[in-house]
């Protein structure tokens, strides 16, 4: 079935910082905790960070198809109720087969998704990892049949080691007008630089226009530790497990520095603090992030089994780590130090 006429993206996809939203569960039943989820979506969006639903941080692999759609509808309803009607929703729709990925993408669009982000399944990575033709065919078919623009998600750690190279990603960008970008959680900054150099110019935009003009091809890092250099390499931001005011400010300063080098030292200062925190907190994974939310806001909870919770000793060490505390203090700094006085957010 061709789903291309079911929906189109209505909210522009712009360069910036996006954060994958954790999925929250009631501790006794592991049922979805929708009120907490909605509150966190609004908190993130209110900080100027774009929400991403049902990604790796959202434990999409542990969600049923119906639960995924419940989350999309809940997120859209919460954003609209908070007056954040122009904030787009990016939704993870990767599945084991191409067929199911196409179906999930169509279902997400009907539930309120503006954009899909798609990872290749790693179950048969032994066959797929070295098969350029099969990998390309996967994203081509999903993009052609998707009713909303599709972003490539390159994360070897969650796909059995499948790691797309820059040549394949550029081919997909040029040949698939319904592909709107790539998230590079491979951490390969050279790859990011090569892709951004190709797709960020006027020549690319005019020669390879997107199917939806609201959805340009964005080159996004999967971590926040390269945001300032990325801006100077024509990158477009990041999708990062940390989502807060300070990180939004880092992106804004980094972009401004490309035109006004006088603000570069402040961008570099923030980049150092945030980069170290990203490195430290990322090692604690989903359970660590949820612990930090619990510590800061009284919600977060645990993961869905079989993913284990963070051990108490490790949790305390994470909270007391100087990298974590530096980020927390950065969020509390007053405007004279370059960050507005806000409640801190780690998520």
N, C-alpha and C positions, 0 to 999 in steps of 0.2 A: 504494500500500500504506500502511495506517495502522500506524505503528510505536509507538503510544502505550502499548501493553502490554508492550513489551520490557523496560523498566527504569524505575526511579524513583531520584531522588537519595536517597542514604542518609546523606550527611554534610552537616550544616547549613552554609548559606552565611551568613556573619556579616560585619558591617562590619569594615573593616580595610584593610591594604595587601596588594596582590597584585603579583607580578612576572612578566612574560612571560619564559619560559625560552628562551635561544638554542638552536638546533639545532647540534650540533657535528659536524664532518665530518673524516674522515681526509684529510690534505692531498694524498696521491697519487691517491686514487680518488674522493674526494668521497662515499664511503659514510658512512652514519651511524656516529658514534662513540658507541655506546650507553654504555660504561662512564663516559665523561666526562659525558655527559648525565645519567646517573643520579646521579653524585656531586654535580653541581650542583643537581639537584632537591632532594636531601636537604639540601644546605647552605642553600639558600634557605628550605625549610620549617623547618629547625632554628632559623633566625633569627626565626621567628614570622611569616614572610611567605608568603602563599598562592601556589602555583605555577600558572601559566597556560601550557599547552602548545599549540604550533602556532598561535601568533599572528603578528603582523607581525614582532616581534623574532625569532621562531622560524623565519622565512623559510618560512611555510606555503605561499606561492605557489610555492616551489621544491621542494616535497615531493610525491611521488606519494601516492595514496590509501592504498596499503599501508604506506608509510613513516609516514604520520600515525598509523595504528593501532599500528604497532610502537612508536612513541614513547609513546603513551598506556599501552600495556601495560607498557612498561619503567618509566615513571614510577610507575605504581601499584605495581608489584612492588618498586621501590626504596623507596618510602615505607613500605609494609607491612613490609619486611624491617628497616627502621630503627626500627620501633615507632611510626611516624607514621600509624597506621591511621585516625585521625579527620580527617586533613587532606584536604579535598576537592580534586578536580582540575577545573579549568576548561579546556576545550579549544576552540580555534578550529575552526569547521566551515563557514565561509563558502566558497562556490564560485560559479562563473559563472552557474549556473542555479538556480532554486528547487528543481527536482527533485534535482539533485546535492547541494545543501545539505541537503535532507531525508535523503538517503541517507547522507551523511557524518556527520550528527548521530546517526543510528541506529547506524552502525558505531562511532562514538566511544563511545557509551553501552555497547555490547556489550564494548568493549575496556577499559572501566573509568572512563570520564568520568562525573563527577557533574553537571556543568553545561556547556552549550555557549555560546560567544560568537560572534555571527554578524554579519559585515559584508556590505553589499551590494556586488556586483561593480561595478567602475567601467568595464568594457569598453564598455557602452552608456550611459555616464553622460550623454551628450548627450540621450538620450531620457528617462532615468530621473530625472535631477536635479530637474527641475521637475514631475515627475508624482507628485503627492501620493498619488493612488489606487494607483498601481502599487507605490510604496514601501511603503505600508501593507499592501497585499495580500501582499507578500513576507514580512514578519515575522509576519503573522497566520497564513499557511499553515505556515511553518516551526514556529511555536510550537504550532499545533494538532496537527501530526503528530509532534512531537518526543517521545521517551520520557523526556527529562530537561528540566529548566527551561532556558530560553534567555535569554541576555543580549544586548541590542542593542549593537553596536559602531559608534559614530559617529566615523569618522576620514576626513574629506574628503581628506587627503593620500594615502590609500591606496585611495580609491574614486572617483577621477576628479572630485573636488570635490563629491560628494554629501554634503550637510550637512542632517541632519534638524533641524527646529526643535522648540522645546519643546512646541508644541501637538500635533504628531504623536506625539512620544514619550509624552506624557501620555495621549493617546488609546489608544496601544498598551498602556500600563500598565493602564488601566481596563478595556479590552475583552479583554485576553488574559491570563487567570490563570496561564498557563504561562510568562510572561515575568517574569524575576527581577531585572531591573535594566538599567542602561545604563552604558557606558563612554564618556565624553566626551573624545575626543582632538581635539576641535575647539578646545579651550582657551577656550571661551566660558563665563566664570564666571557671567554673568547667566543663561544657559540652565540651568546647574547649580542656581542658586539658585531659579529658577522651578519646576523639576521637583521638587527636594527639598521645597520648601514644600508642594507638592501631595501627594506620596506618603508623606511621613514622619509624618503625623499618625495618630492613632487612628481618625479618621473614615474615612480611606482604607483602612486595614487591615481594618476591620469591613465596609465597604461593598463593597470589592473584594478579597476574600480570594484568596490564591494557591492554585493547584491543589495544590501541595506546600507544606505549612506550614513546612517546613524552608528554604524558598527565598523570603524576603521580597524586595520590590523595592528594590534598592540603587542609589543614585545615586553613581557613582564618577568621579572625575576621571581624565583620561588622563595627567596630569603630577602631580608631587609639590609643585609650587610654590604650591599653593593649599590645602594640607591643613588648615592652622589656620583660615583664614576659612571653609572648607567645613564644618568641624565646627560653627561658629556659625550656619551657614545650613542645618543639619540634613542635610548630606551624610553619606556613609557611608564615606569613605576614597578610595582611588585604586588604579588599576592603572598601575604606573609602571616604566619601564625600569631604574630603580635599585631594588634590593631588598636591604635590609640591616637590621641591628639598630637603627641610628640612625633610620632611617625608621619602623620599627615604634614606636620610642620617641616620635618626633614625633607619630605618630597618637595614641598613648596619652595623651600630655600634652595634646594639643589637645582630645581628648574630655574629659579631666579638667577642663580649664580652663572648660568650659561650666558646671560646677558649682562650681568653686573658682578664682576669678580670681587667686589667689596664685601659681598655677603658669603663668599666661599668659606672663609675661616669658621663662621658660625655653623654652616652646613657640615663642615668637616668635624667640628666638635661634637655635634649631635650624632653624626654618623659613627664616630668612635664609640660613644656610649651605647647607642642602640645596637650597633653591630656586635658588641661583646655580649649584650643581654640576649640577643637573638641566638647567638651561638650556645650560650649556657642553657637557656630555657628550651631550645629545640631538642637538646639531648634528653630532656625529661618527657618529651613527646606529649601525647594527648592527656595522659593521666596527670602529668605535671602542670599543664596549662589549666586543667580543671581544678587542681589544687590551688593554684594561684587565684583563680576566680573566687573560689570558696574563701580564701584568706582575705581577699579584698572586699568582696561584696556579699558574702554569706550564701552564695550559690555556686554550683559547679558540679558537685557530686562526683560520681565515679563513672567508669567506663562500662560498656556492655560486655559481658563475658563472651569469649574467653580472655579478652584483653584485661590484664591485671591492673589493679590500682597502684599508685605510687606508694612505696614503702614509707612509713612514718619518718624514719631517719633521713631518707633521701629527700622527702618533702621539706623537712625543716632545713636541711642543708641548702636546698634550692632557694627557699625564701630568704635565708640569711646570706646567700652568696652576694658578694659585693657588686657583681654585674646586675643582678636582679634589683638590689636596693638602689643602685645608681639610676636605673630606669624609673623606678617608683619616685625617687626624688626629682627626677627630671620633669615628671608629670606634675609635680607639686610646685615647681618653681614659678615665681611670678613673672609678669610680662617684661620686667626689666632685664631678665635673662633670656628673653626670646621665646618663652612659652607662656601662654595664657594660664592663669590659675584655674585649674580644672581638677575634677576627681580623676585619679589615675585609673588606667585601664590596661590590663594585660590579658590578651585573649587572642 
